[in-house]
Amino acid sequence: MAADIGLTAAERRSRLTSVVLGLVPLMGAVATIMSLLWRRYLSHIGVRPVDLAIDPATRVIDAIAAVSILLGVAGPLLLIGSWLDLAEASGYRLVRHRRPTAWVLGGVWLAAAAALTLFADLVLMIFVGPLVGVTLLARILSLDDELPAFLRITRLNPKRAFTGGLVGDMVFLTVLSTEALVIGPDFGSTGAEGWLAPGVLGFRAQPMGVVDVDGNRPPFDALYLGGNADLYVLVDPCDGDRVDFVSVGSARLEVIDEVICQSDATSTP
């Protein structure tokens, strides 16, 4: 009978308070980790965050956006069991084929999520990720009954969920730390490239056409990383990702779509 007793309003508020209070030190830890990753990531190319006028602690929103995308990709897999239950309740017989059906649905969703990540990641970031987060929060607070049936996580093995979450976190942190602490930034003709670091850290590189105001150097293309009141920080992907610190008053920048190397420009008829 104890399992059927509903939570009181005070117990639900207590759980919600615990979740909110747990987020406070978590955000502080994320800000500290972001500062460390930014410094170590930029140190590979001899740049400091202050050179880009960036306070790494304020870039937590980029990490939250990346986590929301990951949650939007993996989170709906927790709902497949509930969807199959609804299908069976509607008259579809899936008892014998439940597991293959679950694998097929999971594969279809991962393929769709991969396409959304490439072409419409805002759908995962703003809609799917927060929706899954609300579903998980309702599960923690035992408020599943307040959600529509297709958003209830009815089949969740705590041990498997913990193991899967732990493995996912380890893979995510391993890839991120390896890229940020060991490999460093990677650049292409259209901007910064990489697996996770550019998205999680919010690292950007805008192609720019650089014109020397004094005329001492012919115009050239480069990637603009950022700058402060005195200097522009530019990277030349055509010369081994060479970093240049250019005075603000000595150069004029023009936004372009892609960096064109001089060798490529001269070889083009």
CORUR-V520620 format. One record per backbone hydrogen bond with DSSP energy under -1.0 kcal/mol. CO is the residue of the C=O (numbers start at 1). NH is the residue of the N-H. Records with the same first field share a line. If there is no record, write none. Layout:
CO->NH  NH
This chain:
1->4
8->12
9->13
10->14
11->15
12->16
13->17
14->18
15->19
16->20
17->21
18->22
19->23
23->27
24->28
25->29
26->30
27->31
28->32
29->33
30->34
31->35
32->36
33->37
34->38
35->39
36->40
37->41
38->42
39->43
42->45  47
49->54
50->53
55->58
56->59
59->62  63
60->64
61->65
62->66
63->67
64->68
65->69
66->70
67->71
68->72
69->73
70->74
71->75
74->77
75->78
76->79
79->83
80->84
81->85
82->86
83->87
84->88
85->89
86->90
87->92
88->91
97->101
98->102
99->103
100->104
101->105
102->106
103->107
104->108
105->109
106->110
107->111
108->112
109->113
110->114
111->115
112->116
113->117
114->118
115->119
116->120
120->123
121->125
122->126
123->127  128
124->129
127->131
128->132
129->133
130->134
131->135
132->136
133->137
134->138
135->139
136->140
137->141
138->143
143->146
144->147
148->151
149->152
152->154
157->161
158->162
159->163
160->164
161->165
162->166
163->167
164->168
165->169
166->170
167->171
168->172
169->173
170->174
171->175
172->176
173->177
174->178
175->179
176->180
177->181
178->182  183
179->184
186->193
189->259
191->188
196->200
197->201
198->203
206->224
207->256
208->222
209->254
210->220
211->252
220->210
222->208
223->235
224->206
226->233
230->248
231->228
232->246
233->225
234->244
235->223
236->239  241  242
242->236
244->234
246->232
247->250
250->213
252->211
254->209
261->265
262->266
263->267
